[in-house]
Amino acid sequence: MEPKPVEKDLEDSYREMAEDEVREADALAWAEATVGDVADETR
């Protein structure tokens, strides 16, 4: 079993991900594309 990451590790990881402009652009494009899918779903 792997140890759970500590909060500082998580903060550093999120910071690194946010600094990756290509990854962030891809994530934004994916999120924007899924908004329409969710809006069309029935409850």
Backbone as CSV, one residue per row, in Angstrom:
resi,resn,N_x,N_y,N_z,CA_x,CA_y,CA_z,C_x,C_y,C_z
1,MET,0.854,-1.184,0.000,0.000,0.000,0.000,0.897,1.243,0.000
2,GLU,0.588,2.167,-0.889,1.401,3.381,-0.990,0.977,4.382,0.077
3,PRO,1.926,5.154,0.583,1.563,6.172,1.580,0.724,7.275,0.932
4,LYS,-0.168,7.845,1.707,-0.986,8.957,1.213,-0.100,10.197,1.091
5,PRO,-0.306,10.991,0.039,0.502,12.213,-0.090,0.126,13.221,0.997
6,VAL,1.086,13.944,1.436,0.813,14.977,2.437,0.332,16.240,1.729
7,GLU,-0.288,17.111,2.464,-0.904,18.306,1.883,0.088,19.138,1.072
8,LYS,1.305,19.283,1.556,2.309,20.087,0.850,2.598,19.481,-0.522
9,ASP,2.690,18.143,-0.589,2.910,17.486,-1.871,1.763,17.778,-2.830
10,LEU,0.548,17.766,-2.330,-0.611,18.054,-3.171,-0.561,19.488,-3.700
11,GLU,-0.229,20.419,-2.832,-0.130,21.821,-3.251,0.916,21.976,-4.343
12,ASP,2.072,21.357,-4.154,3.132,21.437,-5.156,2.685,20.811,-6.470
13,SER,2.012,19.685,-6.387,1.543,18.999,-7.598,0.529,19.841,-8.348
14,TYR,-0.439,20.413,-7.642,-1.437,21.266,-8.293,-0.781,22.503,-8.906
15,ARG,0.208,23.057,-8.220,0.909,24.233,-8.737,1.633,23.874,-10.040
16,GLU,2.298,22.732,-10.052,3.004,22.294,-11.259,2.026,22.082,-12.414
17,MET,0.881,21.472,-12.129,-0.103,21.246,-13.182,-0.623,22.574,-13.731
18,ALA,-0.878,23.538,-12.846,-1.405,24.826,-13.279,-0.397,25.594,-14.132
19,GLU,0.885,25.363,-13.888,1.920,26.050,-14.663,2.117,25.438,-16.051
20,ASP,1.561,24.262,-16.279,1.669,23.588,-17.575,0.575,24.148,-18.487
21,GLU,0.929,25.128,-19.305,-0.057,25.841,-20.118,-0.747,24.942,-21.140
22,VAL,-0.030,24.007,-21.715,-0.638,23.096,-22.694,-1.676,22.216,-21.997
23,ARG,-1.319,21.679,-20.837,-2.249,20.829,-20.092,-3.484,21.618,-19.687
24,GLU,-3.289,22.830,-19.207,-4.414,23.664,-18.797,-5.325,24.002,-19.975
25,ALA,-4.742,24.288,-21.146,-5.551,24.581,-22.332,-6.357,23.355,-22.736
26,ASP,-5.738,22.174,-22.682,-6.450,20.938,-23.001,-7.580,20.687,-22.006
27,ALA,-7.310,20.912,-20.729,-8.323,20.700,-19.693,-9.495,21.663,-19.882
28,LEU,-9.217,22.901,-20.211,-10.280,23.879,-20.438,-11.111,23.502,-21.657
29,ALA,-10.457,23.094,-22.731,-11.180,22.685,-23.941,-12.084,21.492,-23.638
30,TRP,-11.585,20.516,-22.874,-12.385,19.349,-22.516,-13.589,19.770,-21.675
31,ALA,-13.356,20.631,-20.681,-14.443,21.070,-19.807,-15.511,21.825,-20.595
32,GLU,-15.075,22.704,-21.477,-16.023,23.464,-22.289,-16.830,22.538,-23.199
33,ALA,-16.208,21.500,-23.724,-16.896,20.569,-24.627,-17.923,19.730,-23.880
34,THR,-17.695,19.447,-22.602,-18.628,18.599,-21.861,-19.814,19.366,-21.294
35,VAL,-19.722,20.675,-21.219,-20.824,21.470,-20.667,-22.094,21.254,-21.481
36,GLY,-21.971,21.255,-22.778,-23.138,21.030,-23.628,-23.735,19.650,-23.443
37,ASP,-22.903,18.646,-23.222,-23.393,17.287,-23.005,-24.242,17.208,-21.743
38,VAL,-23.782,17.832,-20.683,-24.491,17.795,-19.405,-25.811,18.561,-19.511
39,ALA,-25.812,19.657,-20.229,-27.007,20.489,-20.349,-28.125,19.743,-21.060
40,ASP,-27.797,18.782,-21.901,-28.791,18.044,-22.667,-29.368,16.844,-21.920
41,GLU,-28.791,16.479,-20.789,-29.246,15.296,-20.052,-30.553,15.596,-19.337
42,THR,-31.395,14.551,-19.266,-32.632,14.693,-18.501,-32.349,14.302,-17.062
43,ARG,-33.177,14.786,-16.173,-32.965,14.497,-14.745,-33.580,13.221,-14.370
